[in-house]
Amino acid sequence: FGVAGYSNAQEILLYRERARSWTPNVVLLMTYVPNDLEDNTTGARRRHQPRFDLVDGRLVLDNSFRDSRSFRIENSSPARAFARVKRHVRVLHLFGGALRRWRNWRASKPGRGSGGRPSYLDPDGTFGPPPDDLEWQLLERLVLQLNTEVAASGARFMLANAPSPHAVHKDRDYREDVQRLYAVADLDYAERR
């Protein structure tokens, strides 16, 4: 049931709605902290995805994206028909890819901000706690929630984290250069948290 681009909220919902009925013996959650921190907060808002908010220590599902005008347009019959055609017409697919690359390039230009990414994330990894720690708390709570639900169904929960490529680079000098560049003492913060 692994789906690329899913947030932890979507993974929990997928487990509840589909995977649990398969009565798995083991459920493995693979995380990549830089993506998950963003996908659980600002990324979910940008991409019309369900998300959970922490309210008084409880996870509360937020599906408000369904009420947005842009979501309704994207899910209208004409838009869905166009998406089906686009998947099968190579020229449209290539145009869509070029448009995405152009938007990413434009967002990366100086003065245009970080494209919505939190400032504590570098392109390939996270090296320390965010200023308010809320993103980490939410990620941890979502993982614990999935663990609880998996255990309640009698299965074993396993968590694996894909480390930042910087943290596992074979060249020690490279790792030290990255630490100096980002002014951090610990490239393995995410693994130790």
N, C-alpha and C positions, 0 to 999 in steps of 0.2 A: 504493500500500500504506500510505498514511498513516492512522494510527488514533489518534483523540483519546484521551488518557489513558494512552497507552503509555509505559512507562519506557524508558530507553536499553537496558536488558537485553532487554526484550521486542522492541525494534526490531532488535537484533542477531539474536535468535532467529527473528523473522519473516523477516529477510533470509536466514538460513541455510535455513529450512524451506520458504519459498515464493518470495520475490522473486528469489533468485539463479537459480532455474530458468527465469525469464522472460528471462534473459540481457540485462539492461538495459545501455544505453550509459552512462548517468549515474545515480548514486544520490545524491539530495539528502537530507541530514539537517537538519531544522529543529529548532533547540533554543530553549528558553526557560529560561534558567539557573535562575531560582527554582524552577520546577517540577521540572526535571531533577535538581537537587541533592537535593531531598527525595525524589523518586520513586525514585532509585537507592539510597536508604538507608532511612530510616524509613517513607516512603510505601509502599514495596514490602512491608514487613512488615505494615502495617496493611491493605493491600488484597489480600492473598493473591496476590501476583505473584512470578514468578521474579526473582531478582536475582543479581548477581555480587558477590563479595567480593574484595578485594585481599589475596592471601596471598603473601608474599615477592615482591611485584612482579608476580604472575601473577593473571589473572582466573579465579576459581573459581565455577562456577555453583552456586547454592543454590536448590534446589527444595523445601526443607524445609516450606514452607507447605502442601504437599500432605498432610503428616502431621497437620496441626492438626485438632482436633475441629470448629471452626467451618467450615473449608473442606470437610470431609467432609459436614457438614450442608447447607451451601449447594449442594453438588453432588449431593445425594441425589436420587433420582427424584421424591419428593414436592415438594422445593424447586424443581427444574427445571420440573416441571409447573405449580406455582404461578407461577413467573416467566413462563412462556409465557402463562398466563391473564392475568396482570397487565399484560403488554404490550398486550393487546387489550381490556381492560376499563378504560375511561377513569376511572372512580371510583377504582379501586385505584391507577392511575397518579398521580392527583391526591393521594391520601392519602400515597403514598410520597414525592412531592415535598414535601408539607407536613411530613412527618416528618423528612426530610433538612434542611429549612430550620430546623425547631425545634432539631434536634441541633446544627447549626452555630451558631445563635444562643446556645444554652445553653453551648457550648464557648467562645464568645467573651466570656462574662461574666467580670468580675474574679474572681480567685481560682480560676478553672478552668483556668488555663494557656493555652497558645497553640494548643490543639487538636492538639498533636504537632508543630507546625512548629518548625524550628530557630530559635533566637532571632535569628540574623543575617539572617533573611528578613523583609522587610516585606511587606505584602499584594501589592505589584505589582512588586517588583524586589529585586535583591541589590546591595548597595553595598560589599561588601568581603569579604575572605577570612574563612571561618569560623575559629573559634579553633584547631582542630587541622589544618585544611586537608585532612583525609581525604576529604570530600565532593568537593572540587575534583579531587583526585588520581584518584578513582574515575571521575568524569565524563570527565576527560581521557583516561584509559586506555580507557574504553569507546568513545569517539570514535575513538581511534587503532586499536582493534581492528577496528571496522567499516571504517575506511579501509583497513586491511591486507587484510581479506577481500574488499572490493570490488575493490581493485587486483589481487589474485590472480586474480580472475575476469575481468580484462581491461576492467573498467568504470572510469569516472572517478567519484571521490568528491567531493562538494561539501558544504560545511558552511555553514549560514546560522543566525544567531542573531537571534531576535526581541528587540529591546532593551526595557528597562523603559519604560513610558509616561512615567515621570518624566524619564528621561534624554533623551528626544527631544521633550519639551514645547516648543512654540514660544516660550513666554514665559521669557526668561532670569531674570527675577525669581522666577518660580515655581521654576525649577530651583535657584536659589540658596537659596530658602526650604526646599526639600526637603533640600538638603545641610546646612543648619543644623539642621533638625529631626532628621535622623538622625546628625548630627555626623560627616559623611564628607567627604572632599576630592574624591572621584572617583565620579561617577554612572555612568561608563563602564567600571568595573573589569572587568565580565564580558566586554565586547567586547575589551578589551586583554589579558586574561589569556592 
